[in-house]
Amino acid sequence: MLLARALRAAAALRPPPRYPPRRLLSSSSPRALLPPPAAAPPLARSLWQLGGGGWRTALLRPRRGSAGGVSCGCGGLHTEGDKAFAQFLTDEIKEERKIQKHKSLPKVSGGWELEVHGTEAKLVRKIAGEKITVTFNINNSIPPSVDEETQEDQKPDEQEPDLTSTPNFVVEVIKDDTKQTLVLDCHYPEDEVGHEGEEESDIFTIREVSFQPTGESDWKDTNYTLNTDSLDWALYDHLMDFLADRGVDNTFADELIELSTALEHQEYIKFLEDLKSFVKCQ
């Protein structure tokens, strides 16, 4: 009895629990735009209200079916930015088609047959028991833009120089009844391309030379590879003459640039068209 009476007395003396007062939001607070929980509207509507605080309302569109929503049946997000992006791409495609020099890919003289697989192209030529293939890829084949000093010296009425594709290319020479293929990795030095009227020189160079097993797509890193940076000049000249005798010379290199540039521009326009369709969700 004494213990129960003491507990009741202690409970009577204990102060009532204190709860923090409910904070009232001022009208300037963004939260003031939210209604009480009992009448909370859908989330999309709340986002529209929050958008009044300076957010990009184009990124806060209501759900499909609500007022102001955009629906094409794909279930994807559509914004005003997407609409402007698609219009920009439409204009860009029109301009690129205006300046497109080749509606079809130009041919390379000398009896070369062209095979194209996306961004990769292969030129094939057969001559006197040999098969010569030249393979290149137009990805990352556009040299960097002109430096800032050149841009500053350019007059406003002058046209910007045309973009030129100068890809690295690989020459493979296969002789009949042999198990090895001579592979020569070539590229265009930046200081040699586009210098017309100067003393004639090779516009491409051989960077590496190796032998690889014939008929195998994967080359072996264990095969010896000759780097031409420290090569005797006489041996290098013979290698260049070896290629020229098989149709890979300056004329071929010039026509390869023209072909690669046309293919790169064609693929660029196709990419813009695919990007436009993706943005518009078509």
C-alpha positions as CSV (number, residue, x, y, z in Angstrom):
1,M,0.0,0.0,0.0
2,L,2.8,2.4,0.9
3,L,4.6,1.7,-2.4
4,A,1.4,2.2,-4.5
5,R,0.7,5.5,-2.7
6,A,4.2,6.7,-3.3
7,L,4.0,6.0,-7.0
8,R,0.7,7.8,-7.3
9,A,2.2,10.8,-5.5
10,A,5.2,10.9,-7.7
11,A,3.1,10.7,-10.8
12,A,1.0,13.7,-9.6
13,L,4.1,15.7,-9.1
14,R,5.6,14.9,-12.6
15,P,5.1,17.9,-15.0
16,P,3.1,17.2,-18.2
17,P,5.2,16.2,-21.3
18,R,6.4,19.1,-23.4
19,Y,6.2,18.8,-27.2
20,P,7.9,21.2,-29.5
21,P,5.5,23.8,-30.9
22,R,4.4,23.2,-34.4
23,R,6.4,25.6,-36.6
24,L,4.3,27.9,-38.8
25,L,5.7,28.5,-42.2
26,S,5.9,32.0,-43.5
27,S,4.3,32.8,-46.8
28,S,7.8,33.4,-48.3
29,S,8.9,29.8,-47.6
30,P,8.7,27.4,-50.5
31,R,7.0,24.9,-48.1
32,A,4.1,27.3,-47.6
33,L,3.1,26.3,-51.1
34,L,2.3,22.8,-50.0
35,P,-1.2,22.1,-48.6
36,P,-1.9,20.4,-45.3
37,P,-1.2,16.6,-45.3
38,A,-4.9,15.8,-45.0
39,A,-5.6,17.3,-48.4
40,A,-2.3,16.6,-50.1
41,P,-2.6,16.7,-53.9
42,P,-0.8,14.2,-56.2
43,L,3.0,14.5,-56.4
44,A,3.1,15.9,-59.9
45,R,0.9,18.8,-58.9
46,S,3.2,19.5,-55.9
47,L,6.1,19.7,-58.3
48,W,4.3,22.2,-60.5
49,Q,3.7,24.3,-57.4
50,L,7.3,24.1,-56.4
51,G,8.2,25.1,-59.9
52,G,6.9,28.5,-59.2
53,G,10.0,29.2,-57.0
54,G,12.2,29.7,-60.0
55,W,12.9,26.0,-61.0
56,R,12.9,24.9,-64.6
57,T,9.3,24.0,-65.0
58,A,10.1,22.2,-68.2
59,L,11.8,19.5,-66.1
60,L,8.8,19.3,-63.7
61,R,6.0,18.3,-66.1
62,P,2.9,16.7,-64.6
63,R,2.3,13.0,-65.2
64,R,0.7,11.8,-68.4
65,G,-3.0,12.4,-68.5
66,S,-2.9,15.5,-66.2
67,A,-3.5,19.0,-67.5
68,G,-0.6,20.3,-69.6
69,G,1.1,16.9,-70.0
70,V,2.7,15.8,-73.3
71,S,2.0,12.2,-74.4
72,C,3.1,10.3,-77.5
73,G,2.5,6.9,-76.2
74,C,6.2,6.0,-75.5
75,G,6.0,6.7,-71.8
76,G,9.1,8.8,-71.8
77,L,9.8,12.3,-70.5
78,H,9.1,15.2,-72.8
79,T,10.3,18.7,-72.0
80,E,10.4,22.1,-73.6
81,G,14.2,21.6,-73.7
82,D,13.6,18.4,-75.8
83,K,11.4,20.3,-78.2
84,A,14.0,23.0,-78.7
85,F,16.8,20.4,-79.0
86,A,14.8,18.5,-81.7
87,Q,14.2,21.8,-83.6
88,F,17.9,22.6,-83.4
89,L,18.8,19.2,-84.8
90,T,16.4,19.6,-87.6
91,D,18.0,22.9,-88.6
92,E,21.5,21.4,-88.2
93,I,20.7,18.4,-90.4
94,K,19.4,20.8,-93.2
95,E,22.7,22.8,-93.0
96,E,24.9,19.7,-93.1
97,R,23.1,18.4,-96.1
98,K,23.6,21.7,-97.9
99,I,27.4,21.5,-97.5
100,Q,27.6,17.7,-98.1
101,K,29.9,17.3,-101.1
102,H,29.3,13.7,-101.9
103,K,25.8,12.2,-101.9
104,S,27.5,8.8,-102.4
105,L,31.0,7.7,-101.4
106,P,33.7,8.5,-104.0
107,K,35.7,5.7,-105.5
108,V,39.4,5.2,-105.2
109,S,41.3,4.7,-108.5
110,G,43.4,1.7,-109.2
111,G,40.8,-1.1,-109.0
112,W,40.2,-0.9,-105.3
113,E,37.0,-2.5,-104.1
114,L,35.3,-0.8,-101.1
115,E,33.6,-2.6,-98.2
116,V,31.9,-0.4,-95.5
117,H,30.7,-1.7,-92.1
118,G,29.5,1.3,-90.1
119,T,32.5,3.5,-89.4
120,E,35.0,1.0,-90.6
121,A,36.0,0.7,-94.3
122,K,38.2,-1.7,-96.2
123,L,39.7,-1.3,-99.6
124,V,40.8,-4.5,-101.3
125,R,42.9,-5.0,-104.4
126,K,44.3,-8.2,-105.9
127,I,47.3,-8.1,-108.2
128,A,49.8,-10.8,-109.4
129,G,49.2,-13.4,-106.7
130,E,48.9,-10.9,-103.9
131,K,46.0,-9.5,-102.0
132,I,46.3,-6.0,-100.5
133,T,43.8,-4.7,-98.0
134,V,43.7,-1.2,-96.5
135,T,41.5,-0.8,-93.4
136,F,40.6,2.4,-91.6
137,N,38.0,3.7,-89.1
138,I,36.6,7.2,-89.3
139,N,36.0,7.5,-85.6
140,N,38.2,10.2,-84.0
141,S,39.7,10.9,-87.5
142,I,39.0,14.7,-87.5
143,P,42.1,16.6,-86.3
144,P,41.7,19.1,-83.5
145,S,40.4,22.6,-84.5
146,V,42.8,25.4,-85.4
147,D,44.5,27.0,-82.5
148,E,43.3,30.3,-80.9
149,E,45.9,32.4,-82.7
150,T,44.7,31.3,-86.1
151,Q,41.1,32.0,-85.1
152,E,42.1,35.5,-84.0
153,D,43.8,36.2,-87.3
154,Q,40.8,35.0,-89.3
155,K,38.7,37.8,-90.8
156,P,35.0,37.8,-90.0
157,D,34.0,37.4,-93.7
158,E,36.4,34.5,-94.2
159,Q,34.9,31.0,-94.2
160,E,36.1,28.4,-91.8
161,P,38.3,25.7,-93.3
162,D,36.6,22.5,-94.2
163,L,36.9,19.6,-91.8
164,T,39.0,16.8,-93.2
165,S,39.2,13.2,-92.0
166,T,42.7,11.8,-91.8
167,P,42.4,8.4,-90.2
168,N,45.2,6.0,-89.4
169,F,45.1,3.1,-91.8
170,V,46.5,-0.4,-91.8
171,V,47.9,-2.1,-95.0
172,E,48.0,-5.9,-95.2
173,V,49.9,-7.6,-97.9
174,I,49.1,-11.3,-98.3
175,K,50.9,-13.5,-100.8
176,D,49.4,-16.7,-102.1
177,D,50.5,-19.9,-100.3
178,T,52.0,-18.2,-97.3
179,K,51.0,-18.3,-93.7
180,Q,52.2,-14.8,-92.8
181,T,50.8,-11.4,-93.6
182,L,52.9,-8.3,-93.8
183,V,51.2,-5.6,-91.8
184,L,52.1,-1.9,-92.0
185,D,50.5,0.6,-89.7
186,C,50.3,4.0,-91.4
187,H,49.2,7.5,-90.4
188,Y,49.0,11.1,-91.7
189,P,51.4,13.5,-90.0
190,E,49.6,16.8,-89.2
191,D,52.4,18.9,-90.7
192,E,52.2,17.1,-94.0
193,V,48.5,17.2,-94.8
194,G,47.2,20.0,-96.9
195,H,50.6,21.5,-97.9
196,E,50.1,22.0,-101.6
197,G,52.7,23.6,-103.9
198,E,55.6,22.7,-101.7
199,E,58.3,20.2,-102.5
200,E,56.8,16.8,-103.1
201,S,57.0,14.6,-100.1
202,D,55.1,11.6,-98.7
203,I,51.9,12.8,-97.1
204,F,51.6,9.6,-95.0
205,T,54.2,7.6,-93.0
206,I,54.7,4.1,-91.9
207,R,54.7,3.9,-88.1
208,E,55.0,0.1,-87.4
209,V,55.7,-3.0,-89.4
210,S,55.1,-6.6,-88.3
211,F,54.2,-10.1,-89.5
212,Q,50.9,-11.6,-88.4
213,P,49.3,-15.1,-89.0
214,T,47.2,-15.1,-92.2
215,G,43.5,-15.6,-91.7
216,E,43.5,-14.7,-88.0
217,S,41.5,-11.6,-86.9
218,D,43.3,-11.2,-83.6
219,W,46.9,-10.2,-84.0
220,K,49.5,-11.6,-81.6
221,D,51.3,-9.2,-79.4
222,T,54.1,-11.7,-79.1
223,N,55.1,-11.2,-82.7
224,Y,58.0,-8.8,-83.2
225,T,56.9,-5.3,-84.2
226,L,59.3,-2.9,-85.9
227,N,58.9,0.8,-84.9
228,T,60.1,3.1,-87.7
229,D,61.1,6.0,-85.4
230,S,64.7,4.7,-85.1
231,L,64.7,2.9,-88.4
232,D,67.5,3.2,-91.0
233,W,66.4,5.6,-93.7
234,A,67.3,3.3,-96.5
235,L,65.2,0.5,-95.1
236,Y,62.3,2.9,-94.6
237,D,62.5,4.1,-98.2
238,H,62.4,0.6,-99.5
239,L,59.3,0.0,-97.4
240,M,57.6,3.1,-98.9
241,D,58.6,1.9,-102.4
242,F,57.2,-1.5,-101.6
243,L,53.8,0.1,-100.8
244,A,53.9,2.4,-103.9
245,D,54.5,-0.6,-106.2
246,R,51.2,-2.0,-104.8
247,G,49.2,1.2,-105.3
248,V,49.6,2.7,-101.9
249,D,51.2,6.0,-102.7
250,N,50.5,9.8,-102.4
251,T,47.7,9.6,-104.9
252,F,46.1,6.8,-103.0
253,A,46.5,8.6,-99.7
254,D,44.8,11.8,-101.1
255,E,41.9,9.8,-102.4
256,L,41.7,7.9,-99.1
257,I,41.3,11.3,-97.3
258,E,38.5,12.3,-99.7
259,L,36.7,8.9,-99.1
260,S,37.2,9.0,-95.4
261,T,35.9,12.6,-95.2
262,A,32.8,11.8,-97.2
263,L,32.1,8.7,-95.0
264,E,32.7,10.7,-91.8
265,H,30.3,13.4,-92.9
266,Q,27.7,10.8,-93.9
267,E,27.9,9.1,-90.6
268,Y,27.7,12.4,-88.8
269,I,24.5,13.3,-90.5
270,K,23.1,9.8,-89.7
271,F,24.1,10.3,-86.1
272,L,22.2,13.7,-86.0
273,E,19.1,12.0,-87.5
274,D,19.3,9.2,-84.9
275,L,19.8,11.7,-82.1
276,K,16.8,13.7,-83.3
277,S,14.6,10.6,-83.4
278,F,15.8,9.6,-79.9
279,V,15.0,13.1,-78.5
280,K,11.6,13.1,-80.2
281,C,11.0,9.5,-79.2
282,Q,10.0,8.4,-82.7
